[in-house]
């Protein structure tokens, strides 16, 4: 009897999760919006960000600053990123690599102390939105854990982008990241922020 009840509960939960997934917004729904957001245009030169991590109860568990500098050479680009935590957690660094496949799609890899992306995911753009989903091995308490990141970035205006990322482990929600990015003037001081 208990097995039947447990099975029914699992089936009901499975249906709810699959229904919620089907109801999510599709990237192409932003196709006719503006301003047009591409990783290449926005992440060229210095970019500054402020962000926070929230747990499943929406409690803010981390606040951080982000300094980035991007460079492109033809269809390939690199983005150096430094994450500075407000609570004194040691800063983390990451180097992103991009390959522009077409006007809407970019292959992405990353390496650094902030975690390694697994494989080569694609960032897809439409209108003012960009979607990137990937797994990363994130250092946690002396070990690494595989975390899935479902990231949506929205261009508010040509120099401002809002990023919302849903994290999960083993298929279960594991918190959210919110980051506001500001494109900076290409001054020597802004370039030095990640050197």
Secondary structure, DSSP 8 states (H G I E B T S, - for coil): -HHHHHHHHHHHHHHHHHHHHHTS--GGGGTT-SS---HHHHTSEEEEEEEEEE-TT--EEEEEEEEEEEEEETTEEEEEEEEEETT----EEEEEEEEE-SSSEEEEEEEETT-EEES-EEEEEETTEEEEEEEEEEEETTEEEEEEEEEEEEEEETTEEEEEEEEEETTEEEEEEEEEEEE----HHHHHTT-
